[in-house]
Amino acid sequence: MIGVVAKLTIQADKESEFEQVGKDLMAKVKANEPGCLTYQLYKSKKDANVYIFMEQYASEEAFKAHGQSDYFKAAGPAIGACLAGAPEIQYFDIVE
């Protein structure tokens, strides 16, 4: 299993726009990717402009399929227009 935490800092006037894109992306991932076990957007309680996507994939293939999906690629520019800086992405292996 693969875990991903993507930390995104959003411009102060773009939170609503970003959240709508994030909600749409979550719905599409959950509806179309059985190999994606978790795909959830969270907003920081400490910093209103900081969000994370917490993701969990059943396999490397499921992770790659997510990145190649049309809806993920389409969301990229909309998310990018909301960012205040480069995303911080961390990858994890499951501990069993």
C-alpha positions as CSV (number, residue, x, y, z in Angstrom):
1,M,0.0,0.0,0.0
2,I,1.1,3.6,-0.7
3,G,0.2,6.6,1.4
4,V,0.4,10.1,0.1
5,V,0.1,13.4,2.0
6,A,-0.1,16.5,-0.3
7,K,0.1,19.8,1.6
8,L,-1.2,22.8,-0.3
9,T,-1.1,26.4,0.7
10,I,-3.8,28.4,-1.0
11,Q,-4.0,32.1,-1.7
12,A,-6.1,34.0,0.8
13,D,-8.9,34.9,-1.7
14,K,-9.0,31.5,-3.4
15,E,-10.2,29.1,-0.6
16,S,-13.8,28.7,-1.9
17,E,-12.6,28.1,-5.4
18,F,-10.0,25.6,-4.3
19,E,-12.5,23.8,-2.0
20,Q,-15.0,23.4,-4.9
21,V,-12.3,21.9,-7.2
22,G,-11.2,19.6,-4.3
23,K,-14.7,18.4,-3.6
24,D,-15.3,17.7,-7.3
25,L,-12.0,15.8,-7.6
26,M,-12.7,13.8,-4.4
27,A,-16.1,12.7,-5.8
28,K,-14.6,11.6,-9.1
29,V,-11.8,9.7,-7.5
30,K,-14.2,7.9,-5.1
31,A,-16.6,7.0,-7.9
32,N,-13.9,5.8,-10.4
33,E,-10.9,4.4,-8.6
34,P,-11.5,1.2,-6.6
35,G,-7.7,1.0,-6.0
36,C,-7.8,4.3,-4.2
37,L,-8.8,3.4,-0.6
38,T,-8.7,7.0,0.8
39,Y,-8.8,10.3,-0.9
40,Q,-9.8,13.1,1.5
41,L,-9.2,16.8,1.6
42,Y,-8.6,18.4,5.0
43,K,-8.3,22.1,6.0
44,S,-5.9,23.1,8.8
45,K,-7.4,24.2,12.1
46,K,-4.3,26.3,12.7
47,D,-3.9,28.0,9.3
48,A,-7.0,28.7,7.2
49,N,-5.0,28.7,3.9
50,V,-3.4,25.3,4.5
51,Y,-5.0,22.1,3.2
52,I,-3.9,18.5,2.8
53,F,-5.0,15.6,0.6
54,M,-4.6,12.3,2.5
55,E,-4.5,9.5,0.0
56,Q,-4.1,5.7,0.2
57,Y,-3.7,3.4,-2.7
58,A,-3.9,-0.4,-2.8
59,S,-1.0,-0.7,-5.2
60,E,1.6,1.1,-7.3
61,E,-0.7,0.5,-10.3
62,A,-3.6,2.2,-8.6
63,F,-1.4,5.2,-7.7
64,K,-0.2,5.5,-11.3
65,A,-3.8,5.2,-12.6
66,H,-4.9,8.1,-10.4
67,G,-2.2,10.4,-11.8
68,Q,-3.1,9.5,-15.4
69,S,-6.9,10.0,-15.0
70,D,-8.4,12.7,-17.2
71,Y,-10.2,14.3,-14.2
72,F,-7.0,14.5,-12.2
73,K,-5.1,16.1,-15.1
74,A,-8.0,18.5,-15.7
75,A,-8.1,19.6,-12.0
76,G,-4.4,20.5,-12.1
77,P,-4.7,24.0,-13.7
78,A,-7.6,24.9,-11.5
79,I,-5.8,23.9,-8.4
80,G,-2.6,25.5,-9.6
81,A,-4.4,28.9,-10.0
82,C,-5.3,28.8,-6.3
83,L,-1.9,27.9,-4.9
84,A,0.3,30.4,-3.0
85,G,3.4,28.2,-3.5
86,A,4.6,24.8,-4.5
87,P,2.8,21.8,-3.0
88,E,4.7,19.6,-0.5
89,I,4.1,16.0,-1.3
90,Q,5.2,13.1,0.8
91,Y,5.0,9.4,0.0
92,F,4.7,6.6,2.6
93,D,4.9,2.8,2.7
94,I,2.5,1.0,5.0
95,V,3.8,-0.5,8.2
96,E,2.3,-3.9,8.9
